């Protein structure tokens, strides 16, 4: 047991942990940003040079995509940099290069924490009484095979007509949670989203321009990014208890991989301690006497089994007594 884990198991308030590995975060951020900017020139060059070299480049680009999202994730939880304003600015830079404004990703992720496993946040579960299971089935596979990322890239368009879009959504829903989520987007936030969206589209347009003679490598990179982001978005929650708002899986990976994915495989630990940085998760995993539910790769592939109907909610004790009477 590490010293930190020993202190935690000795009674320290684990949810108040504040360790933040700023130097490592800056190093990872430098790699992710410079690699994507260098890709403007590298992509057409490597594509023209060798198919095998481009395949290796595609793998590195996939890793840079994962790293970009993980750094955005740390920024969302204010764990990227010590300075709050600098944290948000760096998170915005990563998000612009990622393809979706930071504040959209932030609200979406905080909504995930708040409504985890509810009907608003269960990718693989469809309503019990639906007569359109086939449509849900098609929507599910479209989502995990790239649709989620495409929706993130296109979502900023709504914010250029936000007042009208908001009125339409509220007119067609009675769900208070949806209204609460919409209210999270302040006027200043909407203006920031509009500005960042223009930069995101500009970066995508610049990538197209740099590959104008042959758009094939750009298309391969764009859709490989969409597949990676979309496929593993819900892997840590697939098949977990839909009646448990804290349900999530820790998924095992080779030890040498953990630092390079910012320990994101310890996802249940993160949900239990959202204020902890990625560097604190292994110690919290030990202090909580937690365990792994399976391997990351294998659990991700289980998603290909498809969606399922939401099981009925368990009877509460009071409901059972009333039924007996």
N, C-alpha and C positions, 0 to 999 in steps of 0.2 A: 504493500500500500504506500502510495506516495505521501509526502508530508501534507500536501493540501487535502488529499482524501482523508488522512487521519484527522485533521482538524475538523473537516466536515462531519465525519462520523462521530466526533466528540461533542457535537451539539451546535456547531456553527450554523447560522441561518443560510442554507444553501441557495435560496432564491435571491439573496442579496449579493451574490458573487459578482465582482466587477473587473476581474482580470481581463485585460484587453491587449493582445499581442500586436501593437501598432507597427513595429518594424517589419514583422512578417506580412502584415496586411499591405503595407506599402510595397514590399517586394513583389507580392502576388499581383497587386494592382498594376505595377509597372510592367510586368510581363504581359498581363491581359490587354492593357491599353496599347502598348507598343507593338505587340504581335498583330493586333487587328489593324492598326494604322499601317504597319509594314506590309500587311496583306494586300493593300491596294496595289502595290507593285509586285509582290511575290506571287500572287495568285496567277496572273497570266503568264509570268515567267516560268513557274514550275509546271504549269499545265502544258506549255509548249515544249518543255525540256524532256519530261518523262512521266509516263502514266504511273509507274511504281512510286516515283518521288511524290507525285500529287496525292496518291493514296496515303502515304505517310503524313504528308502535309494536312490531309483531310482529318486524320486522327488527332494531330496536334491542334487543329482548329476546333475539333469537337471538344477537346480538353479545355481550350481557352473559353469556349462557350459555357462549359460547366463552371469554370472558375469565375467567369463574369457574373453568372447568376448567384454563386455562393457569396461573392463580395457584395453584390447588391443586397443579398439577404442579411449580411452582417450590418450593412448601412441602415437597413430598415429597422433593425433592433438597436441602432445607435452603438454598434460594436466594431465599427470599421476604424474610426479615428477618435481620439480623446475629445477634440474640439467638435461640438455639435454642428456648427455651421460648416466646418471643413468636411465633416462626416457626410452631410447631406450633399455638398457640392461634388465630392468624389463619387458618391452613389449615383448622382445625376449623370456624371460623365460615363460611368459604366453602363447605365441604363440606356443612354443615347446610342452608344455603340452596340448595345444588345438589341435595340430595335423598338423599345417601348419606354415612354417617360417614367421616371422614377416614382412619381406620386401615384400613378395607376398601379404599378407593381406593389407599392407600399400599402395602399388601401386594400388591394386584393389579398395580400399576405396577412395583414392584420385581421381581415375578415375571415380568412382561413383559420386563424387561431381562435377567433371568437365563436365561429359557427361550425367547427370541425365535426364531421360525421352527421350534421343535420342535413335536411333536404337541399339546403343551399350549397353544401360542400361534400357531396358523396358522388364522385364521378361514376362509380361502377354500379350504383343502386338506382333502380327506377321505381316509380310509384307502384304500390301493391295492386291498385285497381286499374292500372292503365290498360287500354285495349289496343295500344299502338306500340307494342313491345318491339316490333321490327324497326320502327323509326328510332326508338331509343337505342337499339342495337347498332344501327348505322351511325347515329350521332356519337355513340361511345367510341367506336373504332376510328371515326373521323377525328375525334378529339385527341386520342392517344397517339395517332400516327401523323401528327403535325398540326392538327386543327387548333389546338390550344395556343401554340405560338403564333399562328396566323391571326387568331383573334386578338392577341396582345399587340401585334403590329398594326392591325386595323382599328383597334379600339380608340386610339387618339382622335380619329375622325369625328367621333361623337361630340368631342369637347369643343369643336368649332361651332356647334349648334346646341350647346349644352342645355340652355333653358328650355328649348323646344323638346329635346330628347328626354329631359327630366320629366316634363309634363306628360309626355306620352307614356313613359314607363309607369308613372304613378297612376295614370288613368286606367292601366290594364292590370294592376296588381293590388291586392289587398294585404300583402305581406308587409308587416311593420318593419321586419328586418331589412327588407329591400329599401324602404324609405329611409331607415337609419343609415344605411350604407351610402345612399345618394347624398344625404346631408353632410357626410364627411368631406365632400368635395367643396371647399370654400371657393369664393371668387378668386382669391389670390392663387390658390392651388390650380384652378382651372386655367388661369393665365399662364402659369408656369408650365403646365402640361402642354398648352398650345405652342409655347416657345420651344420646348424640348422636342415636341413632335416634328416641328419644322427641321430641327437639326438631325433627328433620326432619319427622316425621309431624305434629307440632304446627303447623309452618309451612305444610305442605300443607293441613291442616285449616283454618287461618286464611285461606288463599287461597280455599278453597271457601266459607267463611262470608262473606267479603267479596263474593263473586260469587253468593250464594245465590239471588237473584232470577232470574238467568240464568247457568247454569254454562258456556254456550258459550265465552265468551272464556277461561275457565280451562282448559277442555279443549283449546282451540286452542294456548294457550301451553305446556301440559304436553306435548302430543304433538309440537309443533314442537321443543321442547327435546330430547325423546327422539330425534327423527329426526336432528337435527344431531349430537348426541353419538354416536349409534350409527353413522351413515353414515360419518363421517370418522375413526372410531377406528382402523381398519385401513388407511386409504387410503395411508398412508406405507409400508406393507409389502406391499400387494397385488401379487402377481406377482413378488416378489423371490425370490432363491435360497433354497429351503427347507433347503438343506444348509449355509447360512452363518449362524451364530448372531449375526453383526453386521450382517446385511442390513437396509437401510432406504433410503428415497429422500429426496433433497432435491427439493422441488417448488417451482417458481417461482411468484411472485405479483408484482403491481405493486409497485414500490419503496415507495410511500407506505403500502402495507398492512402491510409487515413489522413496524414497531414496534407496530402495533395488534393483532398476533397473536403478539407476543413472539418473533418470528423462529422460530416453531415449524415453519415450512416447511423449515428446515434440519435435518431430522430425522436424517439420517445423521450429521451433525456432532454432534448431541446424543448419539446412541448411541456415538459414538467418544469423546466427552468429556462423560460424564454429570455430572461435577462442575462444569462450567462453567455460568454463568447465561445467561439468554437474551440479555443485552446483549453477551456475549463471542462468540456464535456467528458473526456476520459476519466478525470478524477470524480466527477459527479456520477458517472456510470458505476464506478467502484463503490462510492459512498452509498449509493442507492441499492447496492447489491442487485443491479439490473442484469439482464441477459439479452441474447440475440434471438430473434424469432426465425431467422433463416439467413440465407445468403442474398446479397443485393441483386446479383444477376438473376438468380433463380426466381426470386420473388417478383422481379420486374417482368420476367417472361410469363408468370402466372396470369398477368393481366390479359394475355391473349385468350384466356378462357372466356372472356366477355363479361357483359353486365349481368346482373341478377336482380330479382325483385326484392324490394326492401322488406325485411321480415317485420312482423307485427311487434309493436312495443310491448315489453313485459308489463303485466299488471302490477300496479303499485299495491302495497299492503292494504291501504284504505279501500281500493277498488275491489280487492279480493274479499274483504269483509262485507262490503255492500252487496256483492254478488251472492255471497253465502246467505245473507239475510233475505 
